[in-house]
Amino acid sequence: MPEISRFFGIIIRMFYDEHNPPHFHAEYSGKKAVFDFDGNVIKGNLGSKTATKLVRDWVDMHGPELVIDWKLARENQEIKKIEPLT
């Protein structure tokens, strides 16, 4: 699963040819969660309210780029890296 961003120990990934609804996978300290593009947790738990908030802040900044990556992934094209939260 391609890594699209990494910040503050959080790894963001997106699968190729993934099922709807549009989403991405986040991992922090061995815990995993799946988020939609509104920053809602669909499945799992990062085990940290702070990490979850950081992911949501990142989504707020990069929503359009996530949509582009989703479309690329669905078409089995190379997914682009997205700037980390700084």
C-alpha positions as CSV (number, residue, x, y, z in Angstrom):
1,M,0.0,0.0,0.0
2,P,1.7,3.2,-1.1
3,E,2.6,5.8,1.5
4,I,1.3,9.2,0.6
5,S,2.4,11.2,3.6
6,R,4.2,10.9,7.0
7,F,4.2,13.4,9.8
8,F,4.6,13.4,13.6
9,G,4.9,9.6,13.6
10,I,1.7,9.2,11.6
11,I,1.8,7.3,8.3
12,I,-0.9,7.9,5.7
13,R,-1.5,5.2,3.0
14,M,-3.9,4.6,0.2
15,F,-4.5,1.3,-1.6
16,Y,-4.8,0.9,-5.4
17,D,-8.2,-0.1,-6.9
18,E,-9.9,0.3,-3.5
19,H,-13.6,0.1,-2.7
20,N,-15.9,3.0,-2.1
21,P,-16.4,5.2,-0.1
22,P,-13.2,7.2,-0.7
23,H,-10.9,6.7,2.2
24,F,-7.3,6.4,3.4
25,H,-5.5,4.4,6.0
26,A,-3.6,6.0,8.9
27,E,-1.2,4.3,11.3
28,Y,0.3,5.7,14.6
29,S,2.3,3.8,17.1
30,G,1.1,0.4,15.8
31,K,-2.6,1.4,15.9
32,K,-4.5,1.7,12.6
33,A,-7.6,3.6,11.5
34,V,-9.4,4.3,8.2
35,F,-10.6,7.8,7.6
36,D,-13.0,9.3,5.0
37,F,-12.1,12.5,3.2
38,D,-14.1,14.6,5.8
39,G,-11.7,13.3,8.6
40,N,-14.2,10.9,10.1
41,V,-12.9,7.6,11.4
42,I,-14.7,4.8,9.5
43,K,-12.9,1.9,11.2
44,G,-10.2,1.4,13.8
45,N,-8.6,3.8,16.3
46,L,-5.2,5.5,16.4
47,G,-5.2,5.2,20.1
48,S,-4.5,8.9,20.5
49,K,-6.8,11.9,20.4
50,T,-3.9,14.1,19.4
51,A,-2.9,11.9,16.5
52,T,-6.5,11.7,15.3
53,K,-6.8,15.5,15.5
54,L,-3.6,15.9,13.5
55,V,-4.9,13.6,10.8
56,R,-8.1,15.7,10.7
57,D,-6.1,18.9,10.4
58,W,-4.1,17.3,7.5
59,V,-7.3,16.3,5.7
60,D,-8.7,19.9,6.1
61,M,-5.5,21.1,4.3
62,H,-5.3,18.5,1.6
63,G,-8.8,17.4,0.8
64,P,-8.6,18.2,-3.0
65,E,-5.3,16.3,-3.2
66,L,-6.8,13.3,-1.6
67,V,-9.6,13.2,-4.2
68,I,-7.0,13.4,-6.9
69,D,-5.0,10.5,-5.4
70,W,-8.2,8.5,-5.0
71,K,-9.0,8.9,-8.7
72,L,-5.5,7.9,-9.6
73,A,-5.6,4.8,-7.3
74,R,-8.9,3.7,-8.7
75,E,-7.4,3.8,-12.2
76,N,-4.3,2.0,-11.1
77,Q,-2.1,5.0,-11.8
78,E,0.8,6.3,-9.7
79,I,-0.5,8.0,-6.5
80,K,1.2,11.3,-5.7
81,K,2.8,12.2,-2.4
82,I,1.0,14.8,-0.3
83,E,2.8,17.3,1.8
84,P,3.0,16.4,5.5
85,L,1.5,18.5,8.3
86,T,4.3,20.7,9.7
